[in-house]
Amino acid sequence: MNTRTKRRLIVVSGIIIIVLIVVLALVGGNTAATNVSVAQALSGEYENKKIQVSGNVVEDSFSTQGNTLTFAIYDPEGDKKAQLQVSFDGGVSATFGNDVTAICTGRIDSSGVLQASELVTKCPSKYTSASDALSVSRLFEYGDEIIGKPVKVTGTVKAGSLTAAGQGDRFVLVDPEGTPEISVTYLAALPDEVQEGSTLVVTGSLDTQGKFAATDVALEG
């Protein structure tokens, strides 16, 4: 190998190393998110920077248009009046709802909205006894006299019926045999462990439309 060839190899190797360094720097810049509080996110210092913010979903602040979910979060250990607006395009977990902890990763745009590319929700586990709860079939046996009266009902989450808050009925509750069934509406966050086939105890009342308006949902246990 002559001197000219060696020099070319050194130059090419140097260029390759520089390109790799630049690529790694860009990749690292795109994936690393800075953990900040809600207050820090609202300060204006993090516009267009990738950040991760945790907070509780402000009650009834969420709405869905198409595939876009918008909501606000606050710091439960800070100023609850300081609220960060969040926009998220993507699938939303069934645990999403009022006051659930939302871990949002994304960039704040010029209007101060966090455009989240990732959304993770966390809700505390919750169990209760079904000893004093009615089955779905027993609920229907009462007819119109049970409408509007507070009651507990136990049943199983029907396959394919579980949705996130703000997307219509939350789930369908059925007796173990699979019939009858009743649609349940619920705006708050569901326990993390709730999934299709879970046995639940729901507290609420039957409305005039034949749906069960739940004020509390817990796993049977």
The 8 nearest C-alpha neighbors of each residue, nearest first, counted from 0:
[[1, 4, 5, 2, 3, 6, 8, 7],
 [2, 0, 4, 3, 5, 6, 7, 8],
 [1, 3, 5, 4, 6, 0, 7, 8],
 [4, 2, 6, 5, 1, 7, 0, 8],
 [5, 3, 7, 6, 1, 2, 8, 0],
 [6, 4, 2, 8, 7, 3, 9, 1],
 [5, 7, 9, 3, 4, 8, 10, 2],
 [8, 6, 4, 10, 9, 5, 11, 3],
 [7, 9, 11, 5, 6, 10, 12, 4],
 [8, 10, 6, 12, 7, 11, 13, 5],
 [9, 11, 13, 7, 12, 8, 6, 14],
 [10, 12, 14, 8, 13, 9, 7, 15],
 [13, 11, 15, 9, 10, 14, 8, 16],
 [12, 14, 10, 16, 11, 15, 9, 17],
 [15, 13, 17, 11, 16, 12, 18, 10],
 [14, 16, 12, 18, 13, 17, 19, 11],
 [15, 17, 19, 13, 14, 18, 20, 12],
 [16, 18, 14, 20, 19, 15, 13, 21],
 [17, 19, 15, 21, 20, 16, 22, 14],
 [20, 18, 22, 16, 17, 21, 23, 15],
 [19, 21, 17, 23, 18, 22, 24, 16],
 [20, 22, 24, 18, 19, 23, 25, 17],
 [23, 21, 19, 25, 24, 20, 26, 18],
 [24, 22, 26, 20, 25, 21, 27, 19],
 [23, 25, 21, 27, 22, 26, 28, 20],
 [26, 24, 28, 22, 27, 23, 21, 29],
 [27, 25, 23, 29, 28, 24, 22, 30],
 [26, 28, 24, 30, 25, 29, 31, 23],
 [29, 27, 25, 26, 30, 31, 24, 32],
 [28, 30, 26, 27, 31, 25, 49, 32],
 [31, 29, 27, 28, 26, 32, 49, 25],
 [30, 32, 28, 27, 29, 33, 49, 50],
 [33, 31, 50, 49, 51, 30, 34, 104],
 [32, 34, 50, 51, 35, 49, 31, 48],
 [33, 35, 51, 50, 52, 32, 36, 53],
 [36, 34, 52, 39, 51, 33, 40, 50],
 [37, 35, 39, 38, 52, 40, 53, 34],
 [36, 38, 40, 39, 74, 41, 52, 83],
 [39, 37, 41, 36, 40, 42, 81, 74],
 [40, 38, 42, 36, 41, 37, 35, 44],
 [39, 41, 37, 38, 42, 36, 45, 35],
 [42, 40, 38, 39, 43, 37, 83, 111],
 [43, 41, 39, 44, 40, 38, 45, 37],
 [42, 44, 41, 45, 46, 40, 111, 39],
 [45, 43, 42, 46, 40, 39, 41, 48],
 [46, 44, 48, 43, 47, 40, 107, 42],
 [45, 47, 107, 48, 44, 43, 108, 109],
 [48, 46, 106, 107, 108, 45, 49, 109],
 [49, 47, 45, 106, 46, 50, 107, 105],
 [48, 50, 106, 32, 105, 33, 47, 51],
 [51, 49, 33, 32, 105, 104, 34, 48],
 [50, 52, 104, 34, 103, 32, 33, 35],
 [51, 53, 103, 35, 36, 102, 34, 37],
 [54, 52, 102, 101, 103, 51, 36, 100],
 [55, 53, 74, 73, 72, 100, 101, 56],
 [54, 56, 100, 98, 72, 99, 73, 101],
 [55, 57, 72, 98, 97, 99, 71, 58],
 [58, 56, 72, 60, 71, 98, 97, 55],
 [57, 59, 97, 60, 98, 56, 61, 96],
 [58, 60, 61, 57, 97, 186, 62, 96],
 [61, 59, 70, 57, 58, 71, 62, 56],
 [62, 60, 70, 69, 59, 68, 63, 71],
 [61, 63, 69, 68, 165, 70, 64, 60],
 [64, 62, 68, 67, 65, 69, 165, 66],
 [65, 63, 67, 66, 68, 62, 69, 166],
 [64, 66, 67, 63, 68, 88, 62, 89],
 [67, 65, 88, 64, 89, 68, 63, 90],
 [68, 66, 88, 64, 65, 63, 87, 69],
 [67, 69, 63, 87, 86, 62, 88, 66],
 [70, 68, 86, 61, 62, 85, 87, 63],
 [69, 71, 61, 60, 85, 84, 62, 86],
 [72, 70, 84, 83, 57, 85, 56, 60],
 [73, 71, 56, 55, 54, 83, 57, 82],
 [72, 74, 82, 54, 55, 79, 81, 75],
 [73, 75, 54, 77, 76, 79, 37, 55],
 [76, 74, 77, 73, 79, 55, 54, 78],
 [77, 75, 74, 78, 79, 73, 54, 55],
 [78, 76, 74, 75, 79, 73, 38, 81],
 [79, 77, 80, 81, 74, 76, 75, 73],
 [78, 80, 81, 73, 74, 77, 75, 82],
 [79, 81, 78, 82, 73, 77, 74, 83],
 [82, 80, 79, 78, 73, 38, 83, 37],
 [83, 81, 73, 72, 80, 71, 84, 79],
 [84, 82, 71, 72, 85, 37, 73, 41],
 [83, 85, 71, 112, 70, 113, 82, 72],
 [86, 84, 113, 70, 112, 69, 71, 114],
 [85, 87, 69, 114, 68, 115, 113, 70],
 [86, 88, 115, 68, 67, 114, 89, 69],
 [89, 87, 67, 66, 68, 86, 90, 116],
 [90, 88, 87, 91, 66, 67, 116, 68],
 [89, 91, 92, 88, 66, 87, 118, 163],
 [92, 90, 163, 89, 93, 95, 118, 68],
 [93, 91, 94, 95, 163, 90, 120, 162],
 [92, 94, 163, 162, 95, 91, 161, 164],
 [93, 95, 189, 188, 92, 191, 190, 96],
 [96, 94, 188, 93, 92, 163, 164, 120],
 [95, 97, 188, 187, 164, 99, 186, 94],
 [96, 98, 187, 58, 56, 99, 188, 57],
 [99, 97, 56, 55, 57, 58, 96, 100],
 [100, 98, 55, 188, 97, 56, 122, 96],
 [99, 101, 55, 121, 54, 120, 98, 122],
 [102, 100, 120, 54, 53, 119, 55, 103],
 [103, 101, 53, 119, 118, 52, 120, 100],
 [102, 104, 118, 52, 51, 117, 115, 101],
 [105, 103, 51, 117, 115, 50, 116, 52],
 [104, 106, 115, 116, 49, 114, 50, 113],
 [107, 105, 49, 47, 48, 114, 113, 50],
 [108, 106, 113, 46, 47, 112, 111, 114],
 [107, 109, 111, 110, 112, 47, 46, 106],
 [108, 110, 111, 46, 107, 112, 47, 43],
 [111, 109, 108, 112, 107, 113, 46, 84],
 [110, 112, 108, 109, 107, 113, 41, 84],
 [113, 111, 84, 107, 108, 85, 110, 114],
 [112, 114, 107, 85, 106, 115, 86, 84],
 [115, 113, 86, 106, 105, 107, 112, 85],
 [114, 116, 105, 87, 104, 117, 113, 86],
 [115, 117, 105, 104, 87, 114, 118, 88],
 [118, 116, 104, 115, 103, 119, 105, 87],
 [117, 119, 103, 102, 104, 120, 101, 115],
 [120, 118, 102, 101, 103, 117, 121, 92],
 [121, 119, 101, 100, 95, 102, 94, 118],
 [122, 120, 100, 99, 101, 191, 123, 119],
 [121, 123, 190, 191, 99, 100, 124, 188],
 [124, 122, 190, 125, 191, 121, 99, 189],
 [125, 123, 190, 191, 122, 126, 192, 218],
 [124, 126, 217, 190, 218, 123, 127, 216],
 [125, 127, 218, 217, 220, 219, 124, 128],
 [128, 126, 219, 220, 217, 218, 129, 125],
 [129, 127, 220, 130, 219, 126, 131, 200],
 [128, 130, 132, 131, 219, 200, 153, 127],
 [129, 131, 128, 132, 133, 127, 153, 219],
 [130, 132, 129, 133, 151, 128, 152, 153],
 [133, 131, 151, 152, 129, 130, 153, 134],
 [134, 132, 152, 137, 153, 138, 151, 135],
 [133, 135, 137, 153, 136, 152, 138, 154],
 [136, 134, 138, 137, 174, 173, 152, 133],
 [135, 137, 139, 138, 134, 179, 140, 174],
 [136, 138, 140, 134, 139, 135, 133, 141],
 [139, 137, 135, 136, 140, 141, 133, 134],
 [138, 140, 136, 141, 137, 142, 135, 145],
 [141, 139, 137, 142, 138, 136, 135, 145],
 [140, 142, 139, 145, 138, 144, 143, 137],
 [143, 141, 140, 139, 144, 145, 138, 146],
 [144, 142, 146, 145, 141, 207, 139, 147],
 [143, 145, 142, 146, 141, 148, 147, 140],
 [144, 146, 143, 148, 141, 142, 147, 205],
 [147, 145, 205, 143, 148, 206, 144, 207],
 [146, 148, 204, 205, 206, 145, 149, 207],
 [147, 149, 204, 145, 146, 150, 205, 203],
 [150, 148, 204, 203, 147, 202, 151, 205],
 [149, 151, 203, 202, 204, 148, 152, 132],
 [152, 150, 202, 132, 201, 133, 203, 200],
 [153, 151, 133, 132, 201, 134, 200, 135],
 [154, 152, 200, 134, 199, 132, 133, 201],
 [153, 155, 174, 173, 172, 198, 199, 134],
 [154, 156, 198, 173, 172, 197, 196, 157],
 [157, 155, 172, 196, 195, 197, 171, 173],
 [156, 158, 171, 160, 172, 195, 155, 196],
 [159, 157, 195, 160, 156, 196, 161, 171],
 [158, 160, 161, 157, 195, 170, 162, 156],
 [159, 161, 170, 158, 171, 157, 162, 156],
 [162, 160, 170, 169, 159, 93, 195, 163],
 [163, 161, 93, 169, 170, 160, 166, 164],
 [164, 162, 93, 92, 95, 166, 91, 165],
 [163, 165, 96, 186, 166, 95, 169, 162],
 [164, 166, 167, 62, 163, 63, 186, 61],
 [167, 165, 164, 163, 162, 168, 63, 169],
 [168, 166, 165, 169, 164, 184, 162, 163],
 [167, 169, 184, 170, 183, 182, 166, 162],
 [170, 168, 184, 162, 183, 185, 161, 167],
 [171, 169, 161, 160, 183, 168, 182, 162],
 [170, 172, 182, 157, 181, 160, 156, 183],
 [171, 173, 156, 181, 155, 154, 180, 157],
 [174, 172, 180, 155, 154, 177, 178, 179],
 [173, 175, 154, 177, 176, 178, 135, 155],
 [176, 174, 177, 155, 173, 154, 178, 198],
 [175, 177, 174, 178, 173, 179, 155, 154],
 [178, 176, 174, 175, 173, 179, 180, 157],
 [179, 177, 180, 174, 176, 173, 175, 136],
 [178, 180, 173, 136, 174, 177, 135, 181],
 [181, 179, 173, 178, 172, 171, 135, 174],
 [180, 182, 172, 171, 210, 183, 173, 211],
 [183, 181, 171, 210, 170, 211, 172, 168],
 [182, 184, 211, 170, 169, 171, 168, 210],
 [185, 183, 168, 212, 169, 213, 211, 182],
 [184, 186, 213, 169, 187, 212, 183, 214],
 [187, 185, 164, 96, 97, 188, 184, 165],
 [186, 188, 97, 96, 185, 189, 98, 164],
 [189, 187, 96, 94, 95, 99, 97, 190],
 [188, 190, 94, 191, 187, 193, 216, 122],
 [191, 189, 124, 122, 192, 193, 123, 125],
 [192, 190, 122, 193, 94, 124, 189, 121],
 [191, 193, 190, 194, 124, 218, 197, 189],
 [194, 192, 191, 190, 197, 189, 195, 218],
 [195, 193, 197, 196, 192, 156, 161, 191],
 [194, 196, 158, 156, 197, 157, 161, 159],
 [195, 197, 156, 155, 194, 157, 198, 158],
 [198, 196, 155, 194, 156, 195, 193, 199],
 [197, 199, 155, 154, 219, 218, 196, 156],
 [200, 198, 218, 219, 153, 217, 154, 155],
 [199, 201, 153, 217, 152, 219, 216, 218],
 [202, 200, 216, 152, 151, 215, 213, 199],
 [203, 201, 151, 215, 213, 214, 150, 216],
 [202, 204, 213, 214, 149, 212, 150, 151],
 [205, 203, 149, 147, 148, 212, 211, 150],
 [204, 206, 211, 146, 147, 210, 212, 209],
 [207, 205, 208, 209, 210, 146, 147, 211],
 [206, 208, 209, 146, 205, 210, 147, 143],
 [209, 207, 206, 210, 205, 211, 146, 182],
 [208, 210, 207, 206, 205, 211, 181, 182],
 [211, 209, 182, 208, 206, 205, 183, 212],
 [210, 212, 205, 183, 204, 213, 206, 182],
 [213, 211, 184, 204, 203, 183, 205, 210],
 [212, 214, 203, 185, 202, 215, 184, 211],
 [213, 215, 203, 202, 212, 185, 216, 201],
 [214, 216, 202, 213, 201, 217, 203, 185],
 [217, 215, 201, 200, 202, 189, 199, 213],
 [218, 216, 126, 200, 125, 199, 127, 219],
 [217, 219, 199, 126, 200, 125, 198, 220],
 [220, 218, 199, 127, 126, 128, 198, 200],
 [219, 126, 127, 128, 218, 129, 198, 199]]
